[in-house]
Amino acid sequence: MSSLFSVSIFVASITAAMTVNALSSNVQNLRNLEDRRIATVTNSISAAFLTANRLVVANYASPDEIFKAFEAGVAGAVIFDGPIFAYD
């Protein structure tokens, strides 16, 4: 029983590490976003930053619309203020 428990913890640790690595290695810098349609909120600091860096931006009225576009595959990335996302 203890060996089964040990193997389960080992597999869970490897799976967690691989997931974190896959998520964090997806976008490392702005160049990784050049060929993606980026969803953000209209007239936000994020929208101004993306436009200034000549990235393809899809503007939406609210954070909820951003996530709907991302989940539907319309947007390839989401960029907006972290504290606002965390508050929701």
mmCIF file as gemmi writes it, N, C-alpha and C atoms, coordinates in Angstrom:
data_model
loop_
_atom_site.group_PDB
_atom_site.id
_atom_site.type_symbol
_atom_site.label_atom_id
_atom_site.label_alt_id
_atom_site.label_comp_id
_atom_site.label_asym_id
_atom_site.label_entity_id
_atom_site.label_seq_id
_atom_site.pdbx_PDB_ins_code
_atom_site.Cartn_x
_atom_site.Cartn_y
_atom_site.Cartn_z
_atom_site.occupancy
_atom_site.B_iso_or_equiv
_atom_site.pdbx_formal_charge
_atom_site.auth_seq_id
_atom_site.auth_asym_id
_atom_site.pdbx_PDB_model_num
ATOM 1 N N . MET Axp A 1 ? 0.82 -1.181 0 1 0 ? 1 A 1
ATOM 2 C CA . MET Axp A 1 ? 0 0 0 1 0 ? 1 A 1
ATOM 3 C C . MET Axp A 1 ? 0.871 1.255 0 1 0 ? 1 A 1
ATOM 4 N N . SER Axp A 2 ? 1.949 1.24 0.788 1 0 ? 2 A 1
ATOM 5 C CA . SER Axp A 2 ? 2.824 2.411 0.844 1 0 ? 2 A 1
ATOM 6 C C . SER Axp A 2 ? 3.562 2.628 -0.473 1 0 ? 2 A 1
ATOM 7 N N . SER Axp A 3 ? 3.9 1.552 -1.172 1 0 ? 3 A 1
ATOM 8 C CA . SER Axp A 3 ? 4.563 1.72 -2.469 1 0 ? 3 A 1
ATOM 9 C C . SER Axp A 3 ? 3.6 2.309 -3.498 1 0 ? 3 A 1
ATOM 10 N N . LEU Axp A 4 ? 2.336 1.929 -3.453 1 0 ? 4 A 1
ATOM 11 C CA . LEU Axp A 4 ? 1.33 2.511 -4.339 1 0 ? 4 A 1
ATOM 12 C C . LEU Axp A 4 ? 1.189 4.004 -4.064 1 0 ? 4 A 1
ATOM 13 N N . PHE Axp A 5 ? 1.184 4.367 -2.799 1 0 ? 5 A 1
ATOM 14 C CA . PHE Axp A 5 ? 1.114 5.767 -2.402 1 0 ? 5 A 1
ATOM 15 C C . PHE Axp A 5 ? 2.333 6.535 -2.917 1 0 ? 5 A 1
ATOM 16 N N . SER Axp A 6 ? 3.517 5.956 -2.778 1 0 ? 6 A 1
ATOM 17 C CA . SER Axp A 6 ? 4.754 6.595 -3.231 1 0 ? 6 A 1
ATOM 18 C C . SER Axp A 6 ? 4.761 6.796 -4.741 1 0 ? 6 A 1
ATOM 19 N N . VAL Axp A 7 ? 4.336 5.779 -5.471 1 0 ? 7 A 1
ATOM 20 C CA . VAL Axp A 7 ? 4.281 5.885 -6.931 1 0 ? 7 A 1
ATOM 21 C C . VAL Axp A 7 ? 3.274 6.954 -7.349 1 0 ? 7 A 1
ATOM 22 N N . SER Axp A 8 ? 2.142 7.029 -6.671 1 0 ? 8 A 1
ATOM 23 C CA . SER Axp A 8 ? 1.128 8.041 -6.981 1 0 ? 8 A 1
ATOM 24 C C . SER Axp A 8 ? 1.67 9.454 -6.794 1 0 ? 8 A 1
ATOM 25 N N . ILE Axp A 9 ? 2.399 9.658 -5.702 1 0 ? 9 A 1
ATOM 26 C CA . ILE Axp A 9 ? 2.998 10.974 -5.451 1 0 ? 9 A 1
ATOM 27 C C . ILE Axp A 9 ? 4.044 11.29 -6.512 1 0 ? 9 A 1
ATOM 28 N N . PHE Axp A 10 ? 4.839 10.316 -6.887 1 0 ? 10 A 1
ATOM 29 C CA . PHE Axp A 10 ? 5.868 10.505 -7.912 1 0 ? 10 A 1
ATOM 30 C C . PHE Axp A 10 ? 5.236 10.892 -9.249 1 0 ? 10 A 1
ATOM 31 N N . VAL Axp A 11 ? 4.216 10.173 -9.657 1 0 ? 11 A 1
ATOM 32 C CA . VAL Axp A 11 ? 3.544 10.457 -10.931 1 0 ? 11 A 1
ATOM 33 C C . VAL Axp A 11 ? 2.878 11.827 -10.887 1 0 ? 11 A 1
ATOM 34 N N . ALA Axp A 12 ? 2.252 12.167 -9.784 1 0 ? 12 A 1
ATOM 35 C CA . ALA Axp A 12 ? 1.611 13.478 -9.651 1 0 ? 12 A 1
ATOM 36 C C . ALA Axp A 12 ? 2.636 14.608 -9.743 1 0 ? 12 A 1
ATOM 37 N N . SER Axp A 13 ? 3.785 14.417 -9.155 1 0 ? 13 A 1
ATOM 38 C CA . SER Axp A 13 ? 4.842 15.436 -9.2 1 0 ? 13 A 1
ATOM 39 C C . SER Axp A 13 ? 5.343 15.645 -10.623 1 0 ? 13 A 1
ATOM 40 N N . ILE Axp A 14 ? 5.557 14.573 -11.334 1 0 ? 14 A 1
ATOM 41 C CA . ILE Axp A 14 ? 6.019 14.665 -12.724 1 0 ? 14 A 1
ATOM 42 C C . ILE Axp A 14 ? 4.961 15.337 -13.588 1 0 ? 14 A 1
ATOM 43 N N . THR Axp A 15 ? 3.708 14.951 -13.425 1 0 ? 15 A 1
ATOM 44 C CA . THR Axp A 15 ? 2.623 15.546 -14.206 1 0 ? 15 A 1
ATOM 45 C C . THR Axp A 15 ? 2.508 17.04 -13.936 1 0 ? 15 A 1
ATOM 46 N N . ALA Axp A 16 ? 2.584 17.443 -12.689 1 0 ? 16 A 1
ATOM 47 C CA . ALA Axp A 16 ? 2.502 18.857 -12.34 1 0 ? 16 A 1
ATOM 48 C C . ALA Axp A 16 ? 3.662 19.642 -12.944 1 0 ? 16 A 1
ATOM 49 N N . ALA Axp A 17 ? 4.854 19.101 -12.868 1 0 ? 17 A 1
ATOM 50 C CA . ALA Axp A 17 ? 6.026 19.777 -13.428 1 0 ? 17 A 1
ATOM 51 C C . ALA Axp A 17 ? 5.908 19.929 -14.94 1 0 ? 17 A 1
ATOM 52 N N . MET Axp A 18 ? 5.429 18.9 -15.616 1 0 ? 18 A 1
ATOM 53 C CA . MET Axp A 18 ? 5.27 18.965 -17.068 1 0 ? 18 A 1
ATOM 54 C C . MET Axp A 18 ? 4.2 19.985 -17.461 1 0 ? 18 A 1
ATOM 55 N N . THR Axp A 19 ? 3.119 20.06 -16.702 1 0 ? 19 A 1
ATOM 56 C CA . THR Axp A 19 ? 2.052 21.015 -16.993 1 0 ? 19 A 1
ATOM 57 C C . THR Axp A 19 ? 2.537 22.442 -16.821 1 0 ? 19 A 1
ATOM 58 N N . VAL Axp A 20 ? 3.218 22.724 -15.729 1 0 ? 20 A 1
ATOM 59 C CA . VAL Axp A 20 ? 3.755 24.062 -15.491 1 0 ? 20 A 1
ATOM 60 C C . VAL Axp A 20 ? 4.74 24.437 -16.585 1 0 ? 20 A 1
ATOM 61 N N . ASN Axp A 21 ? 5.591 23.518 -16.968 1 0 ? 21 A 1
ATOM 62 C CA . ASN Axp A 21 ? 6.568 23.779 -18.024 1 0 ? 21 A 1
ATOM 63 C C . ASN Axp A 21 ? 5.881 24.084 -19.347 1 0 ? 21 A 1
ATOM 64 N N . ALA Axp A 22 ? 4.849 23.325 -19.701 1 0 ? 22 A 1
ATOM 65 C CA . ALA Axp A 22 ? 4.133 23.551 -20.957 1 0 ? 22 A 1
ATOM 66 C C . ALA Axp A 22 ? 3.436 24.901 -20.952 1 0 ? 22 A 1
ATOM 67 N N . LEU Axp A 23 ? 2.841 25.271 -19.852 1 0 ? 23 A 1
ATOM 68 C CA . LEU Axp A 23 ? 2.134 26.546 -19.781 1 0 ? 23 A 1
ATOM 69 C C . LEU Axp A 23 ? 3.091 27.725 -19.786 1 0 ? 23 A 1
ATOM 70 N N . SER Axp A 24 ? 4.175 27.643 -19.075 1 0 ? 24 A 1
ATOM 71 C CA . SER Axp A 24 ? 5.091 28.771 -18.987 1 0 ? 24 A 1
ATOM 72 C C . SER Axp A 24 ? 5.983 28.903 -20.218 1 0 ? 24 A 1
ATOM 73 N N . SER Axp A 25 ? 6.192 27.85 -20.947 1 0 ? 25 A 1
ATOM 74 C CA . SER Axp A 25 ? 7.066 27.938 -22.121 1 0 ? 25 A 1
ATOM 75 C C . SER Axp A 25 ? 6.309 28.383 -23.362 1 0 ? 25 A 1
ATOM 76 N N . ASN Axp A 26 ? 5.009 28.522 -23.272 1 0 ? 26 A 1
ATOM 77 C CA . ASN Axp A 26 ? 4.197 28.891 -24.421 1 0 ? 26 A 1
ATOM 78 C C . ASN Axp A 26 ? 4.51 30.302 -24.901 1 0 ? 26 A 1
ATOM 79 N N . VAL Axp A 27 ? 4.571 31.279 -24.015 1 0 ? 27 A 1
ATOM 80 C CA . VAL Axp A 27 ? 4.868 32.664 -24.37 1 0 ? 27 A 1
ATOM 81 C C . VAL Axp A 27 ? 5.984 33.16 -23.46 1 0 ? 27 A 1
ATOM 82 N N . GLN Axp A 28 ? 7.112 33.461 -24.047 1 0 ? 28 A 1
ATOM 83 C CA . GLN Axp A 28 ? 8.264 33.94 -23.29 1 0 ? 28 A 1
ATOM 84 C C . GLN Axp A 28 ? 8.515 35.434 -23.5 1 0 ? 28 A 1
ATOM 85 N N . ASN Axp A 29 ? 8.143 35.953 -24.679 1 0 ? 29 A 1
ATOM 86 C CA . ASN Axp A 29 ? 8.37 37.364 -24.972 1 0 ? 29 A 1
ATOM 87 C C . ASN Axp A 29 ? 7.388 37.822 -26.05 1 0 ? 29 A 1
ATOM 88 N N . LEU Axp A 30 ? 7.471 39.089 -26.416 1 0 ? 30 A 1
ATOM 89 C CA . LEU Axp A 30 ? 6.516 39.637 -27.385 1 0 ? 30 A 1
ATOM 90 C C . LEU Axp A 30 ? 6.599 38.969 -28.758 1 0 ? 30 A 1
ATOM 91 N N . ARG Axp A 31 ? 7.767 38.504 -29.134 1 0 ? 31 A 1
ATOM 92 C CA . ARG Axp A 31 ? 7.903 37.839 -30.44 1 0 ? 31 A 1
ATOM 93 C C . ARG Axp A 31 ? 7.046 36.581 -30.53 1 0 ? 31 A 1
ATOM 94 N N . ASN Axp A 32 ? 6.795 35.933 -29.399 1 0 ? 32 A 1
ATOM 95 C CA . ASN Axp A 32 ? 5.939 34.754 -29.399 1 0 ? 32 A 1
ATOM 96 C C . ASN Axp A 32 ? 4.491 35.096 -29.693 1 0 ? 32 A 1
ATOM 97 N N . LEU Axp A 33 ? 4.147 36.369 -29.604 1 0 ? 33 A 1
ATOM 98 C CA . LEU Axp A 33 ? 2.768 36.805 -29.848 1 0 ? 33 A 1
ATOM 99 C C . LEU Axp A 33 ? 2.541 37.363 -31.248 1 0 ? 33 A 1
ATOM 100 N N . GLU Axp A 34 ? 3.595 37.489 -32.047 1 0 ? 34 A 1
ATOM 101 C CA . GLU Axp A 34 ? 3.491 38.145 -33.344 1 0 ? 34 A 1
ATOM 102 C C . GLU Axp A 34 ? 2.502 37.488 -34.298 1 0 ? 34 A 1
ATOM 103 N N . ASP Axp A 35 ? 2.358 36.19 -34.245 1 0 ? 35 A 1
ATOM 104 C CA . ASP Axp A 35 ? 1.469 35.515 -35.186 1 0 ? 35 A 1
ATOM 105 C C . ASP Axp A 35 ? 0.157 35.077 -34.527 1 0 ? 35 A 1
ATOM 106 N N . ARG Axp A 36 ? -0.203 35.714 -33.433 1 0 ? 36 A 1
ATOM 107 C CA . ARG Axp A 36 ? -1.447 35.39 -32.731 1 0 ? 36 A 1
ATOM 108 C C . ARG Axp A 36 ? -2.365 36.605 -32.701 1 0 ? 36 A 1
ATOM 109 N N . ARG Axp A 37 ? -3.642 36.344 -32.698 1 0 ? 37 A 1
ATOM 110 C CA . ARG Axp A 37 ? -4.634 37.394 -32.482 1 0 ? 37 A 1
ATOM 111 C C . ARG Axp A 37 ? -4.818 37.499 -30.972 1 0 ? 37 A 1
ATOM 112 N N . ILE Axp A 38 ? -4.539 38.676 -30.417 1 0 ? 38 A 1
ATOM 113 C CA . ILE Axp A 38 ? -4.522 38.864 -28.967 1 0 ? 38 A 1
ATOM 114 C C . ILE Axp A 38 ? -5.794 39.582 -28.521 1 0 ? 38 A 1
ATOM 115 N N . ALA Axp A 39 ? -6.506 38.987 -27.603 1 0 ? 39 A 1
ATOM 116 C CA . ALA Axp A 39 ? -7.727 39.583 -27.063 1 0 ? 39 A 1
ATOM 117 C C . ALA Axp A 39 ? -7.39 40.451 -25.861 1 0 ? 39 A 1
ATOM 118 N N . THR Axp A 40 ? -7.963 41.648 -25.836 1 0 ? 40 A 1
ATOM 119 C CA . THR Axp A 40 ? -7.806 42.553 -24.699 1 0 ? 40 A 1
ATOM 120 C C . THR Axp A 40 ? -9.036 43.443 -24.612 1 0 ? 40 A 1
ATOM 121 N N . VAL Axp A 41 ? -9.11 44.258 -23.571 1 0 ? 41 A 1
ATOM 122 C CA . VAL Axp A 41 ? -10.253 45.147 -23.383 1 0 ? 41 A 1
ATOM 123 C C . VAL Axp A 41 ? -9.995 46.481 -24.083 1 0 ? 41 A 1
ATOM 124 N N . THR Axp A 42 ? -11.002 46.966 -24.777 1 0 ? 42 A 1
ATOM 125 C CA . THR Axp A 42 ? -10.92 48.23 -25.508 1 0 ? 42 A 1
ATOM 126 C C . THR Axp A 42 ? -10.502 49.368 -24.584 1 0 ? 42 A 1
ATOM 127 N N . ASN Axp A 43 ? -9.643 50.24 -25.096 1 0 ? 43 A 1
ATOM 128 C CA . ASN Axp A 43 ? -9.184 51.449 -24.394 1 0 ? 43 A 1
ATOM 129 C C . ASN Axp A 43 ? -8.49 51.156 -23.06 1 0 ? 43 A 1
ATOM 130 N N . SER Axp A 44 ? -7.85 50.023 -22.946 1 0 ? 44 A 1
ATOM 131 C CA . SER Axp A 44 ? -7.105 49.695 -21.726 1 0 ? 44 A 1
ATOM 132 C C . SER Axp A 44 ? -5.617 49.965 -21.94 1 0 ? 44 A 1
ATOM 133 N N . ILE Axp A 45 ? -4.882 49.939 -20.854 1 0 ? 45 A 1
ATOM 134 C CA . ILE Axp A 45 ? -3.419 50.078 -20.937 1 0 ? 45 A 1
ATOM 135 C C . ILE Axp A 45 ? -2.848 48.932 -21.768 1 0 ? 45 A 1
ATOM 136 N N . SER Axp A 46 ? -3.404 47.739 -21.603 1 0 ? 46 A 1
ATOM 137 C CA . SER Axp A 46 ? -2.948 46.578 -22.365 1 0 ? 46 A 1
ATOM 138 C C . SER Axp A 46 ? -3.14 46.791 -23.858 1 0 ? 46 A 1
ATOM 139 N N . ALA Axp A 47 ? -4.291 47.33 -24.246 1 0 ? 47 A 1
ATOM 140 C CA . ALA Axp A 47 ? -4.566 47.585 -25.665 1 0 ? 47 A 1
ATOM 141 C C . ALA Axp A 47 ? -3.576 48.596 -26.23 1 0 ? 47 A 1
ATOM 142 N N . ALA Axp A 48 ? -3.288 49.657 -25.48 1 0 ? 48 A 1
ATOM 143 C CA . ALA Axp A 48 ? -2.326 50.665 -25.935 1 0 ? 48 A 1
ATOM 144 C C . ALA Axp A 48 ? -0.934 50.061 -26.079 1 0 ? 48 A 1
ATOM 145 N N . PHE Axp A 49 ? -0.525 49.231 -25.117 1 0 ? 49 A 1
ATOM 146 C CA . PHE Axp A 49 ? 0.787 48.587 -25.169 1 0 ? 49 A 1
ATOM 147 C C . PHE Axp A 49 ? 0.906 47.668 -26.389 1 0 ? 49 A 1
ATOM 148 N N . LEU Axp A 50 ? -0.115 46.857 -26.623 1 0 ? 50 A 1
ATOM 149 C CA . LEU Axp A 50 ? -0.081 45.922 -27.747 1 0 ? 50 A 1
ATOM 150 C C . LEU Axp A 50 ? -0.061 46.655 -29.082 1 0 ? 50 A 1
ATOM 151 N N . THR Axp A 51 ? -0.875 47.698 -29.187 1 0 ? 51 A 1
ATOM 152 C CA . THR Axp A 51 ? -0.914 48.484 -30.423 1 0 ? 51 A 1
ATOM 153 C C . THR Axp A 51 ? 0.423 49.18 -30.664 1 0 ? 51 A 1
ATOM 154 N N . ALA Axp A 52 ? 1.026 49.717 -29.605 1 0 ? 52 A 1
ATOM 155 C CA . ALA Axp A 52 ? 2.326 50.382 -29.732 1 0 ? 52 A 1
ATOM 156 C C . ALA Axp A 52 ? 3.408 49.413 -30.188 1 0 ? 52 A 1
ATOM 157 N N . ASN Axp A 53 ? 3.248 48.145 -29.858 1 0 ? 53 A 1
ATOM 158 C CA . ASN Axp A 53 ? 4.22 47.127 -30.261 1 0 ? 53 A 1
ATOM 159 C C . ASN Axp A 53 ? 3.817 46.419 -31.546 1 0 ? 53 A 1
ATOM 160 N N . ARG Axp A 54 ? 2.845 46.982 -32.247 1 0 ? 54 A 1
ATOM 161 C CA . ARG Axp A 54 ? 2.393 46.51 -33.57 1 0 ? 54 A 1
ATOM 162 C C . ARG Axp A 54 ? 1.958 45.049 -33.58 1 0 ? 54 A 1
ATOM 163 N N . LEU Axp A 55 ? 1.224 44.651 -32.537 1 0 ? 55 A 1
ATOM 164 C CA . LEU Axp A 55 ? 0.691 43.299 -32.476 1 0 ? 55 A 1
ATOM 165 C C . LEU Axp A 55 ? -0.774 43.32 -32.891 1 0 ? 55 A 1
ATOM 166 N N . VAL Axp A 56 ? -1.264 42.204 -33.389 1 0 ? 56 A 1
ATOM 167 C CA . VAL Axp A 56 ? -2.649 42.109 -33.84 1 0 ? 56 A 1
ATOM 168 C C . VAL Axp A 56 ? -3.55 42.012 -32.619 1 0 ? 56 A 1
ATOM 169 N N . VAL Axp A 57 ? -4.411 43.009 -32.449 1 0 ? 57 A 1
ATOM 170 C CA . VAL Axp A 57 ? -5.249 43.094 -31.264 1 0 ? 57 A 1
ATOM 171 C C . VAL Axp A 57 ? -6.714 42.958 -31.641 1 0 ? 57 A 1
ATOM 172 N N . ALA Axp A 58 ? -7.434 42.178 -30.855 1 0 ? 58 A 1
ATOM 173 C CA . ALA Axp A 58 ? -8.89 42.083 -30.963 1 0 ? 58 A 1
ATOM 174 C C . ALA Axp A 58 ? -9.447 42.694 -29.688 1 0 ? 58 A 1
ATOM 175 N N . ASN Axp A 59 ? -10.127 43.824 -29.82 1 0 ? 59 A 1
ATOM 176 C CA . ASN Axp A 59 ? -10.648 44.535 -28.663 1 0 ? 59 A 1
ATOM 177 C C . ASN Axp A 59 ? -12.04 44.047 -28.289 1 0 ? 59 A 1
ATOM 178 N N . TYR Axp A 60 ? -12.257 43.869 -27.001 1 0 ? 60 A 1
ATOM 179 C CA . TYR Axp A 60 ? -13.549 43.428 -26.472 1 0 ? 60 A 1
ATOM 180 C C . TYR Axp A 60 ? -13.976 44.366 -25.358 1 0 ? 60 A 1
ATOM 181 N N . ALA Axp A 61 ? -15.266 44.367 -25.043 1 0 ? 61 A 1
ATOM 182 C CA . ALA Axp A 61 ? -15.824 45.294 -24.057 1 0 ? 61 A 1
ATOM 183 C C . ALA Axp A 61 ? -15.536 44.885 -22.617 1 0 ? 61 A 1
ATOM 184 N N . SER Axp A 62 ? -15.331 43.598 -22.359 1 0 ? 62 A 1
ATOM 185 C CA . SER Axp A 62 ? -15.152 43.149 -20.971 1 0 ? 62 A 1
ATOM 186 C C . SER Axp A 62 ? -14.225 41.938 -20.905 1 0 ? 62 A 1
ATOM 187 N N . PRO Axp A 63 ? -13.679 41.662 -19.717 1 0 ? 63 A 1
ATOM 188 C CA . PRO Axp A 63 ? -12.856 40.464 -19.554 1 0 ? 63 A 1
ATOM 189 C C . PRO Axp A 63 ? -13.62 39.173 -19.861 1 0 ? 63 A 1
ATOM 190 N N . ASP Axp A 64 ? -14.915 39.139 -19.562 1 0 ? 64 A 1
ATOM 191 C CA . ASP Axp A 64 ? -15.712 37.944 -19.876 1 0 ? 64 A 1
ATOM 192 C C . ASP Axp A 64 ? -15.713 37.656 -21.374 1 0 ? 64 A 1
ATOM 193 N N . GLU Axp A 65 ? -15.83 38.7 -22.179 1 0 ? 65 A 1
ATOM 194 C CA . GLU Axp A 65 ? -15.815 38.524 -23.635 1 0 ? 65 A 1
ATOM 195 C C . GLU Axp A 65 ? -14.45 38.056 -24.127 1 0 ? 65 A 1
ATOM 196 N N . ILE Axp A 66 ? -13.397 38.492 -23.455 1 0 ? 66 A 1
ATOM 197 C CA . ILE Axp A 66 ? -12.04 38.058 -23.81 1 0 ? 66 A 1
ATOM 198 C C . ILE Axp A 66 ? -11.925 36.54 -23.682 1 0 ? 66 A 1
ATOM 199 N N . PHE Axp A 67 ? -12.364 36.019 -22.546 1 0 ? 67 A 1
ATOM 200 C CA . PHE Axp A 67 ? -12.252 34.583 -22.309 1 0 ? 67 A 1
ATOM 201 C C . PHE Axp A 67 ? -13.15 33.78 -23.237 1 0 ? 67 A 1
ATOM 202 N N . LYS Axp A 68 ? -14.319 34.302 -23.556 1 0 ? 68 A 1
ATOM 203 C CA . LYS Axp A 68 ? -15.208 33.611 -24.496 1 0 ? 68 A 1
ATOM 204 C C . LYS Axp A 68 ? -14.543 33.512 -25.864 1 0 ? 68 A 1
ATOM 205 N N . ALA Axp A 69 ? -13.889 34.588 -26.307 1 0 ? 69 A 1
ATOM 206 C CA . ALA Axp A 69 ? -13.194 34.584 -27.598 1 0 ? 69 A 1
ATOM 207 C C . ALA Axp A 69 ? -12.037 33.595 -27.588 1 0 ? 69 A 1
ATOM 208 N N . PHE Axp A 70 ? -11.305 33.547 -26.481 1 0 ? 70 A 1
ATOM 209 C CA . PHE Axp A 70 ? -10.182 32.619 -26.375 1 0 ? 70 A 1
ATOM 210 C C . PHE Axp A 70 ? -10.669 31.17 -26.392 1 0 ? 70 A 1
ATOM 211 N N . GLU Axp A 71 ? -11.704 30.886 -25.618 1 0 ? 71 A 1
ATOM 212 C CA . GLU Axp A 71 ? -12.238 29.528 -25.564 1 0 ? 71 A 1
ATOM 213 C C . GLU Axp A 71 ? -12.822 29.095 -26.906 1 0 ? 71 A 1
ATOM 214 N N . ALA Axp A 72 ? -13.376 30.053 -27.661 1 0 ? 72 A 1
ATOM 215 C CA . ALA Axp A 72 ? -13.946 29.738 -28.973 1 0 ? 72 A 1
ATOM 216 C C . ALA Axp A 72 ? -12.876 29.613 -30.054 1 0 ? 72 A 1
ATOM 217 N N . GLY Axp A 73 ? -11.645 29.974 -29.723 1 0 ? 73 A 1
ATOM 218 C CA . GLY Axp A 73 ? -10.565 29.881 -30.697 1 0 ? 73 A 1
ATOM 219 C C . GLY Axp A 73 ? -10.436 31.1 -31.583 1 0 ? 73 A 1
ATOM 220 N N . VAL Axp A 74 ? -11.205 32.148 -31.301 1 0 ? 74 A 1
ATOM 221 C CA . VAL Axp A 74 ? -11.137 33.384 -32.079 1 0 ? 74 A 1
ATOM 222 C C . VAL Axp A 74 ? -9.851 34.141 -31.761 1 0 ? 74 A 1
ATOM 223 N N . ALA Axp A 75 ? -9.424 34.084 -30.504 1 0 ? 75 A 1
ATOM 224 C CA . ALA Axp A 75 ? -8.196 34.741 -30.064 1 0 ? 75 A 1
ATOM 225 C C . ALA Axp A 75 ? -7.168 33.681 -29.688 1 0 ? 75 A 1
ATOM 226 N N . GLY Axp A 76 ? -5.915 33.954 -30.008 1 0 ? 76 A 1
ATOM 227 C CA . GLY Axp A 76 ? -4.847 33.01 -29.699 1 0 ? 76 A 1
ATOM 228 C C . GLY Axp A 76 ? -4.133 33.305 -28.396 1 0 ? 76 A 1
ATOM 229 N N . ALA Axp A 77 ? -4.429 34.465 -27.804 1 0 ? 77 A 1
ATOM 230 C CA . ALA Axp A 77 ? -3.819 34.852 -26.535 1 0 ? 77 A 1
ATOM 231 C C . ALA Axp A 77 ? -4.714 35.884 -25.856 1 0 ? 77 A 1
ATOM 232 N N . VAL Axp A 78 ? -4.556 36.008 -24.555 1 0 ? 78 A 1
ATOM 233 C CA . VAL Axp A 78 ? -5.309 36.982 -23.768 1 0 ? 78 A 1
ATOM 234 C C . VAL Axp A 78 ? -4.31 37.81 -22.98 1 0 ? 78 A 1
ATOM 235 N N . ILE Axp A 79 ? -4.417 39.133 -23.096 1 0 ? 79 A 1
ATOM 236 C CA . ILE Axp A 79 ? -3.557 40.008 -22.312 1 0 ? 79 A 1
ATOM 237 C C . ILE Axp A 79 ? -4.434 41.101 -21.709 1 0 ? 79 A 1
ATOM 238 N N . PHE Axp A 80 ? -4.352 41.216 -20.397 1 0 ? 80 A 1
ATOM 239 C CA . PHE Axp A 80 ? -5.079 42.248 -19.673 1 0 ? 80 A 1
ATOM 240 C C . PHE Axp A 80 ? -4.461 42.363 -18.291 1 0 ? 80 A 1
ATOM 241 N N . ASP Axp A 81 ? -4.972 43.251 -17.469 1 0 ? 81 A 1
ATOM 242 C CA . ASP Axp A 81 ? -4.415 43.501 -16.145 1 0 ? 81 A 1
ATOM 243 C C . ASP Axp A 81 ? -4.638 42.323 -15.209 1 0 ? 81 A 1
ATOM 244 N N . GLY Axp A 82 ? -3.549 41.767 -14.688 1 0 ? 82 A 1
ATOM 245 C CA . GLY Axp A 82 ? -3.614 40.623 -13.783 1 0 ? 82 A 1
ATOM 246 C C . GLY Axp A 82 ? -4.467 40.836 -12.549 1 0 ? 82 A 1
ATOM 247 N N . PRO Axp A 83 ? -4.346 41.977 -11.862 1 0 ? 83 A 1
ATOM 248 C CA . PRO Axp A 83 ? -5.172 42.176 -10.672 1 0 ? 83 A 1
ATOM 249 C C . PRO Axp A 83 ? -6.672 42.138 -10.957 1 0 ? 83 A 1
ATOM 250 N N . ILE Axp A 84 ? -7.075 42.637 -12.104 1 0 ? 84 A 1
ATOM 251 C CA . ILE Axp A 84 ? -8.502 42.606 -12.45 1 0 ? 84 A 1
ATOM 252 C C . ILE Axp A 84 ? -8.949 41.17 -12.692 1 0 ? 84 A 1
ATOM 253 N N . PHE Axp A 85 ? -8.116 40.369 -13.366 1 0 ? 85 A 1
ATOM 254 C CA . PHE Axp A 85 ? -8.464 38.957 -13.558 1 0 ? 85 A 1
ATOM 255 C C . PHE Axp A 85 ? -8.515 38.229 -12.212 1 0 ? 85 A 1
ATOM 256 N N . ALA Axp A 86 ? -7.578 38.534 -11.336 1 0 ? 86 A 1
ATOM 257 C CA . ALA Axp A 86 ? -7.526 37.855 -10.04 1 0 ? 86 A 1
ATOM 258 C C . ALA Axp A 86 ? -8.713 38.217 -9.162 1 0 ? 86 A 1
ATOM 259 N N . TYR Axp A 87 ? -9.223 39.431 -9.308 1 0 ? 87 A 1
ATOM 260 C CA . TYR Axp A 87 ? -10.35 39.891 -8.498 1 0 ? 87 A 1
ATOM 261 C C . TYR Axp A 87 ? -11.617 39.135 -8.851 1 0 ? 87 A 1
ATOM 262 N N . ASP Axp A 88 ? -11.773 38.841 -10.108 1 0 ? 88 A 1
ATOM 263 C CA . ASP Axp A 88 ? -12.975 38.166 -10.59 1 0 ? 88 A 1
ATOM 264 C C . ASP Axp A 88 ? -12.989 36.787 -10.032 1 0 ? 88 A 1
